Amino acid sequence: MLATMAAGAIGGVVFLFVARSVAWLHAGSVDTVALAGHAAQRIVPAGDLLQSAVVFALASGAVFGAFAGLLTLRLTRIAARVLFFAVLVPAVWILIQAFVIRPLAPWTVDGLPFTPFLAGSLAYALCVALVRPIGAVDVKIPKRQRMLDDDDDEEPVRLVIRR
């Protein structure tokens, strides 16, 4: 869980700067770092916009990363994790934009472009998906072997757990 929490914190910052880069490529007037900085300064007024935005992204990314780590403890294969997070994170971002940002700040929703935040959420998903949860274990059940003894038909199944 701690590994995905750290990956979530890093992914939160990556989300901000990827969304900012994509917005600049599309000649958008929205600065995601400034938006996050203003939101963070409403909660805790301190520092300049960049510092506030980075701290806000680290904290919110770590919280979601911890939750995502608990949610995917059994997903040990990287392809499954990437696919799962590539679907989950953009869907969660759309829900946040629709049900959290719109009621709290309706004037910002009209100015928020979809593509930069989608790219940022996919970058966050990749950051979280690449870290395998530490508590995950591979359980391998070997094939049953028949013994030649007539009295005992089956050998008990052994579990091999690798860490």
N, C-alpha and C positions, 0 to 999 in steps of 0.2 A: 504494500500500500504506500509505503514511503517513496518507493521508486516512481510510482505513477503520480504521486503528489508532486514530487520534484519535476517530473516531466510535464505535468500540468502547469506548474508555475512557469517553466521555460516556454511552454506552448502558449500561455497567455500573452507573454511578451512578443512571441513570434506572430501570434494572431494580430496584435496591434500593428506591427510594422509591415506584415504582408498586406493587410487591408489598406494601410496607408500607401504602400507602393502601387498596388493595383488601382487605387483611386487616382493617384497621380498619373498613371499610364492612361487612364480613361479620361483625363483632363477634368476630373471631378473637383468640386470646390470643398469637399468634406475632408477634414483632417481628423482621422480616427484617434490619433494620439491626443489632440486637443479636446475632443469629445470625452475621452476617458479621463483626461486630466480634470476637466470641469466636473465630471460626475464624482471623481474622487475627492475633489476639494469641497464638494457639498457635504460629504460625509466627515472628512477630517481636513480642515483647512491648514495646509502646511506646504512649503516649498513651491517650486515653479510647476508648470503644467507637465513637463516631461517627467520629472521625478514622481509626481502624483500619479500620472498615467502608468508608469512602470510598476509602482507599488500596488496600484489597483489591479493591474493585469496579473502580477505575481500572486496576489492574494486570491482573486477570483479563480484564476487558473488552477491554483493548488487545491482549492476546495472542490472544484469539479473533477480534478484529477484524482483526488482521494476517493470520491464517490465512484468514478469510473474504474478505479483499481479494484474496489470491492465488487463492482458489478461484473467484472470480467476475470475473476480469479481462475476460473476453469478454462478460459481460452488461452491455450499455450502456443498455438500455431500463429505465426506472424501474419499469414494471409487472412486468416479468420479475424484477427484483431484489426487489421487495416480495413477490411471490408465492414466490420461492425462499426468502427468509429467513423468511417467515411459516410455512413448512413446516419448514425446517431447524432453526431455533433452538429451538422448543418440543420437537422430537424429540431434539435434543442435550441439552436440559435434563432430559427424562425419563430418558435414558440415564445422565446424571450422577447423578441422584437414585437410580436403581436400582442402578448398578454402582460408584459411587464413595462416595456418602454412606451407603448402607445397610451395606456391609461395614465402613466406618471408624467410623461412629457410628450403630449401629442404634437407639439410644434416641431419636434426633432424627427419624427418618423417620416414625414413627407420629404425631408432632406437627406435621409439615409439611403444611399444606393444599395442595391442587392448584391451585385457582383463582387465588390471588394470584401464585404463581410462574409460572403460564401467562400471566397478564396482564403480568407483568414481562418475561418472555421475548419476548412480542410487541412490547412497547415497545422492547426492545433490538433486535429484528429491524428495526423501523421506523427506528431511529437509524442502523443500519449500512446499510440498503437505500437510504436517501435520499442517501448520498454516492456519487457516481460515482467509480470508480477513476481515478486520474490517468493511468496508463499505457494506458488503454483508447483504442482508435482505431476510427473508423468506416471501413470499407473499402467503397468504392462502385465497382462495375464498370459502366462505361457500355456501352450496346448497341453491338454491332459495326456498323461502317459499311462498306458496300461501296464500293469505288473503281470508277471507270469504266474503269480500265486492265485490259486483258485478261491481261497477264502476271502481275499480282499480284492474286489473288482476294480476299485478306483483309487487313485492316489489323490490326496487333497490338493486343491488348487492353491498355489503360492502367489502372493503379490510381491512384485519387485518394484520398489519405490526408489527412484533416483532423485537426488537433490543437487 
